[in-house]
């Protein structure tokens, strides 16, 4: 696993979600990127039951990533997080007296993987209740695990196909004790997807947004 940046890309003016995704595919292919299958990332939301303190319950997010199909990632709202095997989903069913699944809150991103030299790019349609809510772009620089050593290179590459939509350095890196020189892990990627999913949950359903 390398350094990864996840961002949301706005839908192009006058275009649908799918048309904007197709435009991004075309730009990558013009650069010489090669398709390498598909990917998905999903997120289920749970809320604690039986809170006797009167304080709002913290939410628990259980996430999965096609890059790590035998793992589940669980992140509490505001931290901490853990990585477990796929049986964690079975455990959550057994804990239903303590954590209730928030029905209708599942969010997922599905799309195409591209390889370009040492970069892995994933362009996905973010959907909730079968309606497209936005576009995610994940860029991983596979040759490095230290954000401070490769961020400028990553940003230059992203500018080649994202233009003005190129993101700034993800906060997940700068918030660490040793900052940009802390090695990355899979939870950094999932934290970025969780932040993106939180934003799209608040968005209105986009016109012509049925997921194909």
Secondary structure, DSSP 8 states (H G I E B T S, - for coil): --EEEEEEE---TT--HHHHHHHHHHHHHHHT-EEEEEEEEEEEEEEE----S-S---EEEEEEEGGGTTEEEEEETTS-EEEEETTHHHHHHHTTTTEEE-TT--EEEEEEEEEETTEEEEEEEEEETTEEEEEEEEEEETT-SBHHHHHHHHHHHHHHHHGGG-----HHHHTSTTGGGSB--HHHHHHHHHHHHHHHHTS---TT-B--
